[in-house]
Structure formats: C-alpha cells, structure tokens
Amino acid sequence: MSTPAYDAGRLALMLNELRLPTIGRLWPEFAERSDKEGWQATRLIGALLEHELAERAKRRIERHRAESHLDPTKTLATFDFSMVPMVSKAHVMALATGDSWLEKGATALLFGPPGAGKSHLGCAIGHALIDAGYRVLFTRTSELVQKLQAARQSLQLPSALAKLDRFDLIILDDLSYARKDQAETSVLFELIAERYERRSLLITANQPFSGWNDVFPDPGMTVAAIDRLVHHSTIFEMNVESYRRRTASDKQNSRRRQSSGDNHQQGATTMTG
C-alpha cells in the first residue's frame, strides 16, 4: 500500500486547523533533513512535537508575565542580597521554586522601612515563579482594595474574588498604605479569608503587625486577618537603611570627593604656575 502524499498547502491548512503553528513553520526544514539523514518517522514526529511544546511553554510564560504587572527590572539577578544580610538567599531561592508553599496556600510577609527592597524582592520571587509555570499578580494593596470595593458596590464581589483565584500568588505591595478611612478595607479581609489555605499571598508592609489597626475597620478583623496570614507563613524582616537613601548618599559623597580632588588639582596648578 502506497503512503498518501500531502502537498504543502494541505499540510499548512491542517496544521493551522490543529493550532500547531510551530510545526507548521518548521516541518519543511525538518522533513528535508529527515529525508537526507534517513530519520525514522518517530524521530521526525518527536522532534517537531518537542519544538511545538517548547514554543507553547514560552508563549504561556510571556502571557503570564504580561498579566502579572511585575516590574521587568526587579528580578533575582538584580537583587543585591548583600544589602539585606538578614535575608537568607537560600530561603528566598527555595520560595522561588514555589512547589511546597504554593500548594499549601501559604503566605510570605516582607516587613521593613521604605526603600529596603521589599517590593524588589517580592517582584523577584514573582518572576521566578512565573518561570516555574505559576501565575502571579502584582498589585498595590490600595488599588486592589478600590477595585474590590467597586465590585462589592455593584454586587460583584464574589465574582471578582473568584477571578483572582486563577492566580497561584497575589503580591500585595505596600499593605500599610491601605487605610480604613480611604476605602472600606473589609474587602481586603475577605480576600485574605477567601484565599486562606488555598491560594498564596505575598505581602510587603512598612509597619509591623502592631500598626495594622489603621488598615482594617476594627481590631477584631485585624486580629483575624493576622491570624490567618501567620498560620502558614514565611516572614522576612528587612530592617535596613533605605536603598534609595544609600544610593543618594553615595552619589553625594562621590561628588564631594570629585570636587575635593578638582580643588586640590586646581590649587597645585596655581602654585606651579
């Protein structure tokens, strides 16, 4: 029995119908190489499928990174662990794999003053998790509170919380800036309660737990929120001087040294002249 022949146009239509664009792009080159080198059919099919799957994974990661709203510059490669010696790099790298803590719906809490690198570290973990195949959302806490409050007013809060469920990790940045006098932050408690032991949160905050009474509408809700967050949690205390302040200070000192050197050189030139 002779093997049926397929012209290129028909193959292209079938591959397009099956949504296999990578195979559609590569098969002529691979088929020619297969004919020349005498590949078995399984090798040809396997090679094409491997490339298709690799491209799909790449596109999926690109989509997940775009939807995450993570700062593309804040990665583990650009995070200076020497500036926060109290943070274990090994511990962070373990979190970046995601396996154990995301499956438990556990929480990561990053405390420290403004400029300590909390947002950078949170973003860096988020990028690594996307590379590992997880879905991540980065958002300022106050912005998410406003969106959830709008959803509550339109009787859509359960639906809004359900949509957030597709993310394996939500990074709530600057929780301390969410104030109960700016929005009805009880929706934030509902998010925490909804995700408890199911989906993970990573929270950055300038204030320790003792300062969270300014965030939630009443002390009882504050206690309940903290209780849920710390039950399965990793806590990083990043109590260091602001990176921005250190950078500005270093630049100022550099200018002073340069100015001093120029004045010294100018004085020497005047004396020799």
N, C-alpha and C positions, 0 to 999 in steps of 0.2 A: 504494500500500500504506500503510495507516494505521500510525502508530507505536504499539506496545503501551503501555498505561498501567499504571503501578505505583502501588499505594496506599502510603501512608506506612508502614504496618505491615510490608508485604512488603519494602520497601526497607530498613527497620531490621533485619529478620532477616538479609537478605543481607549487609548491611554488617557486622553482628555476626559472621556466619559467616566473612567475609573478614578479620576483625580490623582494621577501619578505623573506630575509634571517633571520630576527629576529623571525618571526613567525615560519619559518622552524626549528629554533633552540629550540624554547620554546613550541611548540604546544604539544609534548608528555607529558611534565610535567603538563601543564595546562589542557589537556584533562583528565589525570588521576585524577587530583584534582577535576575537574568538575564532573566526574563520582562518586567520593566518596561523594562530598558535594551536589550533586543534583542541580548544577547550571542550570539556563535557558540558552538556546542557545545564546540569545542576550548578556548575561554577558560574556560568553566564547569568543564570537567573539569580543566584545568590549574590553576586557582585552588584547587580542592578538594584536588588531589594535593599541591600545594605546602604547604598547611597541614598535611596529614597527615604529610608527611615532616618538616616543621619540628617538629611535636609529638613525633614519634618520636625525633628527634635530642635534643630537650630531655629526654625521659624517659630516654633512654640515658645522657646526661651525669649526670642525677640518680642513676641506679643506680650508675654508675661512681664518683661522688663518695662515695656512701654506703658502697660496698665498700672504698674506699681507706683509710679510717680517718685521713684527713688532718684536722688541726685547722682548722675552718672560718674561724678568725680570722687564720690565718697565710697571707696572700696577698701577691702582689707590690705591691698597692695599700697594704698596711700595713707593708711592709718599708722601713726607713729606710736608704737606701744611703749617706747622709752619715755614718753611724756606722761604716761599714767602707769607707773611701776606697780601700783596696787592691783592692776587688772592682769589676770593670768592669760597670756596669749594662748596657751594650750587649752584653757577652758573656753575661750572665745572660738577657737578653731573647732572644738567639739560641738558647740552650739551651731556653728556654720554648716555642719553636715545635716542637722535637722532631725535625724531619724528618731531618737528616743523621746525628746521633749515635745516635738510637734505631735507625735502620736498620742501623747498623754494630754494634749491641750494645755501644756504648762506655760508659765509666764517668765519673761525676763524683765527685770527692773533695773534701770540705769539712773543713779542719783548723782548729782554734782552741780556745782555752780555754773552759770552761763559761760560758754566758751571752753568747757572742759573736754569736749569731744564726744559728748553723749550721742548727739544726732549723727555724727560721722560713724561712730561705732555701730549704731543701730542700722544705718543705711548699709554699712559694710556687711553685716550679718545678713541683711535682706538680699543683697546682691548674690552672696554665696548660696543662699537657699534657692534662689531662682535658678542658678546654675545647676543645682542639685535636683531640679524638677518641681519645686514647690511654687505656689502662687502667694505673692506678698503685696500688701498695700501699705504705703507710707502716707500718713496724713497728719497735719497739725490737729491736736485734740480739739481746739476751739472750732475749727472748720467742720470737723465731723459732728460735733455737738449741734452746730447750727443746722446741718443737713438732716440730722435725725429729729431735731425738734420740728423742723418744717414737715417732715414725714408724719410726725405724731399729729400735728395740727390738721393735716389732710387725711388722717385716719389710715396712714400707710406705713406706720412704724414696723409692724410685724413683717411686712414685705421687704422693707429696707434692711432690717436685720437679717432676713433670710438671704438677701443678695450678698451681704457681706460674708455670709457663711462659705462662699466659694473660695475665700482666701484662707490658706493654711496659717498665715500670720498677718496680723494687723499691727503696724508700728504706730503707736500714738505718741507723737512728739510734743514735748512741752505741756504735759498734763497740768502742771502748776499754773499755767496761764489761763486755763479754763476757770471762769469764775461764776459762782452761782447767781450773782447779780447781773451777769451779762446774758445768760441764757438758762433755761430750765435744764440743769445738768443731770437731772434724774435719768435722762435718756442715756447718759454715759454709764450709770449704774446698770441700766437694763442691758446695754451692750456687754458689760463685764459679766453679768449674770447669765446672759444667753450663751456666751462662749465658754463659760466655766467648765473645765474638764473635757471640752470637746474641740475647741479651736484655740490657738495660741494668741497671746498678746505680747508685744514688747513695748514697754512704756519708758519714756525719758521724763525726768522731773527735776526741777531745781530745788524743790522743797522736800524734806523728809516726810514720812507719814504724819508727823505731828502737825504739819502745815496744811494737810488736806481737808481740814474742816472748812476752808474757804472755797473748796471745789464743789462739794455735794450739798444738797439742800438742808440736811440735818445730820447731827452726829451719829445717829443710828445707821444711816445709809453709808456714812464714811467708814464706820467700823465694819459693816457687812462687805463693802467693796474691798477694803484692805484684807479682810479675812480670806476672801476668795482668791485674791491676787497672790498672797504669800503662801497659800496651801501647797502649790507645786511651783516653786519659783527659784530662779537664779538671780541674785542681787549683786550688782557691781556698784561699789562706792567710788566715784571718781572725783575725790576731793583734792583737786589741783588748781593751780592758778589758771586763769583764762588763757587759752592758746592765742586768742586774738590780742590780748593784752601783752603776752610774752613776745609775740611777733612784733607788735608796735614798739615795745621797749628795746628789742634787739635792733630794729631799724634805727631808732633814735640814738642808741649807743654807737652804732656803726657810723652814723652821720657825724656824731661828736668826734669819734676817733679820726675820721677823714678830715674834718675841719681842723682838728688839732694838728694833724700831720701837714696839712696845707699851710697853716700859720707858721709851723716850725720851719718848713722849707722856705717860705717867703722871708722869714727872719734871717735865715742863713744866707739867702741870696743877697739881701740888703747889706749884710756885714761884709760879704766878699766883694760886693760892688763898690 
